[in-house]
Amino acid sequence: MAASAKKRDVENKAKENEDITSSDVSSDEENVDNNDEKGNQIMVDFVGRTPDDSDYHGIKILLQQLFLKAHVNVGALADYIISHNYVGSVVKQETNDDDDDEDDEDDTSDVGDVFGVTSVINISHSQNEECIQQLRTLLKELSSEYATDSVNGMINNILENDSSALGLIINERFVNIPADISVPLLENLMSDMKRATAKKMAYDFKYYVIISKLSKPKTVTVKKSKKKNSEEPEDLWSNQEEEVFDEEAMCKFEFSVDKETDTGLSGTWNEDDDELIPYRRVMIFEAEKLPGIIEKIKKFIAH
């Protein structure tokens, strides 16, 4: 049984006085009721919490939107995240503004469904766990199929060297949850890992890997590179801040998941909009870069 949920030091990072429509915060499971046919806007306040057993279904849905039909037991992975809830947070909607008592660990009545999860999984450790084995196998198979020879060699060397621990960062949320919220979530994750490492837990990583969701137009549009005269495809990131991870990655590769899903990015599109093809991009970077990445994300979001 996981520990009772505690409110984390995660602010509602939606810009002050910014309205979020109920259709903006959505999933395939319709986590937010939308009874307003006139499109009126409502305010939504989010709060970070320690994951607990009641979050299992919500975390599983978020993992499913990332892994789709990949051979990963997302239910077991959700259980793993909850059982290791001393690192990471879930994002929920705060429904009771009057209850600010952080000492009441058993009272979770002021929060609703899970809208996001940020955590890290040591895939160099506990390899007897089925979901850990599946994640390692998935990375090897994807790398072998889609990465260049040099990138594939680098990834396999990291996976085979268990002394250089590799952490999988889970950074999932539903469409249109503001990117601002990623900063306190990642800062809390970093603090959690520091405390866990001080207690001799296996969270002292050499490298991190993150799998990002992005889409590309089927009829490829191009943009001029600011650094070169060359042109490159337009990437539409589901989580905007992950573009910074891309810039800092030591190696990466991507692949289409068009055959595994019916849609790319959610939203309302005009008839003449390009069809979006969903992709996943796998990025690995040195663990020592994480604090700098978070600082870059702050500046990235501010612009």
NORSUL-V132720 format. One record per helix or strand of 3 or more residues. SS is the DSSP state (2 for helix, 1 for strand). FROM is the first residue (numbers start at 1). TO is the last residue. If there is no record, write none. Layout:
# NORSUL-V132720
SS:FROM:TO / SS:FROM:TO
This chain:
# NORSUL-V132720
1:46:49 / 2:53:67 / 2:74:83 / 1:89:94 / 1:111:122 / 2:130:146 / 2:149:160 / 1:166:173 / 2:181:198 / 1:207:217 / 1:222:224 / 1:231:233 / 2:242:248 / 1:251:256 / 2:258:260 / 1:276:286 / 2:287:302
